[in-house]
Amino acid sequence: MKIKVYNQKGEASKEITLPKEIFGHEFSEALVHQALMRQLSNKRSPIAHTLTKGEVRGGGRKPFRQKGTGRARQGSTTNPIYPGGGVAFGPRNDRNFQKNMPKKMRRKALFCALSLKATEKAIFGLDSYKDKELKTKNFADTLAKLPVERNLLLVTSEKDENLKRVTSNLQNVKVITAGYLNIHDLVKYRKVCFVGDSIQKAQEIFAK
C-alpha cells in the first residue's frame, strides 16, 4: 500500500510504500477495544474520596439504649444511615484501575489500528517542516494545503520542539514521536501524518 508524501507547499512530491509488518494487518475490533480500555484505565487518577464508617470522627457513644425505645438498634452515629456518617461503597482515591495486557497483544492492536488508517486512506507523509519565524499562522497555512479534514496527528522520528511550538495553540493538531504511537491517539485523530523518516523509525521500534 502506498501513500503520498507532501512538501511544505502542499504539493505531492512522491509516493512511498508502507511496510507490511506494521500496516498490513487484518483489523480486529475486539483487540483494539481491549487495548483502548487498558490505556484509558491506566490513565485514570481518582480524586474523589469518601470516608467509611470506621474513618469518620466520633460515634464512640451508643445513640440510645439497646431495648425499650421501639426503634431499631443502633451502635454508632457513624453508620451510613446517619447524616454525617460514613459512606458505603463510595469513591476512594486509593482505588487501582490498572489493567494488564501482554506486549504482543498491545503491538498487534497498534498494528491493527494503523492498518485500518491505511485502508481508509487516512495516512499521508510530510517530507519536512521548517519555519524560521516559528509562527502558528505559517503552520496553519501549510495545514490548509494538506488533506486534513477534522484533526491531525503528527508523528516525528525525534523530538521536534519547533514543531510542537507552532502547533501548541492548535486544538486539532497533536505532535508525538514514533515511539509514542498509541491506540487512543489513533482513534481520536482522523488523519495521521508521518513527518520525515518517522515511518522507518516506527518500523525499527515496533517491528523487531
URQUI-V687111 format. One record per residue. RES is the residue in three letters. OMEGA is omega in whole degrees, 0 to 359 (NA if undefined). Layout:
# URQUI-V687111
res=RES omega=OMEGA
res=RES omega=OMEGA
This chain:
# URQUI-V687111
res=MET omega=183
res=LYS omega=176
res=ILE omega=178
res=LYS omega=176
res=VAL omega=184
res=TYR omega=172
res=ASN omega=185
res=GLN omega=179
res=LYS omega=181
res=GLY omega=180
res=GLU omega=178
res=ALA omega=185
res=SER omega=181
res=LYS omega=175
res=GLU omega=177
res=ILE omega=181
res=THR omega=179
res=LEU omega=180
res=PRO omega=182
res=LYS omega=181
res=GLU omega=182
res=ILE omega=189
res=PHE omega=183
res=GLY omega=183
res=HIS omega=177
res=GLU omega=185
res=PHE omega=177
res=SER omega=183
res=GLU omega=181
res=ALA omega=181
res=LEU omega=179
res=VAL omega=179
res=HIS omega=179
res=GLN omega=179
res=ALA omega=179
res=LEU omega=179
res=MET omega=177
res=ARG omega=182
res=GLN omega=180
res=LEU omega=179
res=SER omega=181
res=ASN omega=178
res=LYS omega=184
res=ARG omega=175
res=SER omega=185
res=PRO omega=180
res=ILE omega=182
res=ALA omega=183
res=HIS omega=178
res=THR omega=180
res=LEU omega=175
res=THR omega=182
res=LYS omega=177
res=GLY omega=182
res=GLU omega=180
res=VAL omega=181
res=ARG omega=178
res=GLY omega=177
res=GLY omega=182
res=GLY omega=183
res=ARG omega=178
res=LYS omega=185
res=PRO omega=178
res=PHE omega=186
res=ARG omega=187
res=GLN omega=187
res=LYS omega=171
res=GLY omega=181
res=THR omega=183
res=GLY omega=180
res=ARG omega=176
res=ALA omega=184
res=ARG omega=179
res=GLN omega=182
res=GLY omega=184
res=SER omega=178
res=THR omega=177
res=THR omega=177
res=ASN omega=182
res=PRO omega=182
res=ILE omega=181
res=TYR omega=172
res=PRO omega=183
res=GLY omega=179
res=GLY omega=180
res=GLY omega=180
res=VAL omega=178
res=ALA omega=177
res=PHE omega=178
res=GLY omega=179
res=PRO omega=180
res=ARG omega=181
res=ASN omega=177
res=ASP omega=180
res=ARG omega=183
res=ASN omega=179
res=PHE omega=186
res=GLN omega=176
res=LYS omega=180
res=ASN omega=178
res=MET omega=181
res=PRO omega=184
res=LYS omega=181
res=LYS omega=179
res=MET omega=179
res=ARG omega=180
res=ARG omega=178
res=LYS omega=177
res=ALA omega=177
res=LEU omega=179
res=PHE omega=178
res=CYS omega=180
res=ALA omega=179
res=LEU omega=179
res=SER omega=178
res=LEU omega=177
res=LYS omega=180
res=ALA omega=179
res=THR omega=180
res=GLU omega=181
res=LYS omega=182
res=ALA omega=180
res=ILE omega=173
res=PHE omega=183
res=GLY omega=175
res=LEU omega=187
res=ASP omega=176
res=SER omega=174
res=TYR omega=180
res=LYS omega=180
res=ASP omega=180
res=LYS omega=181
res=GLU omega=181
res=LEU omega=180
res=LYS omega=178
res=THR omega=180
res=LYS omega=180
res=ASN omega=178
res=PHE omega=178
res=ALA omega=177
res=ASP omega=177
res=THR omega=181
res=LEU omega=180
res=ALA omega=181
res=LYS omega=181
res=LEU omega=182
res=PRO omega=181
res=VAL omega=183
res=GLU omega=186
res=ARG omega=180
res=ASN omega=189
res=LEU omega=173
res=LEU omega=180
res=LEU omega=181
res=VAL omega=180
res=THR omega=181
res=SER omega=179
res=GLU omega=177
res=LYS omega=180
res=ASP omega=183
res=GLU omega=179
res=ASN omega=179
res=LEU omega=177
res=LYS omega=182
res=ARG omega=183
res=VAL omega=180
res=THR omega=187
res=SER omega=181
res=ASN omega=178
res=LEU omega=184
res=GLN omega=184
res=ASN omega=181
res=VAL omega=176
res=LYS omega=180
res=VAL omega=175
res=ILE omega=174
res=THR omega=184
res=ALA omega=180
res=GLY omega=181
res=TYR omega=174
res=LEU omega=184
res=ASN omega=184
res=ILE omega=186
res=HIS omega=180
res=ASP omega=180
res=LEU omega=178
res=VAL omega=185
res=LYS omega=187
res=TYR omega=185
res=ARG omega=182
res=LYS omega=178
res=VAL omega=181
res=CYS omega=177
res=PHE omega=184
res=VAL omega=177
res=GLY omega=182
res=ASP omega=182
res=SER omega=177
res=ILE omega=177
res=GLN omega=178
res=LYS omega=178
res=ALA omega=178
res=GLN omega=178
res=GLU omega=185
res=ILE omega=190
res=PHE omega=186
res=ALA omega=178
res=LYS omega=NA
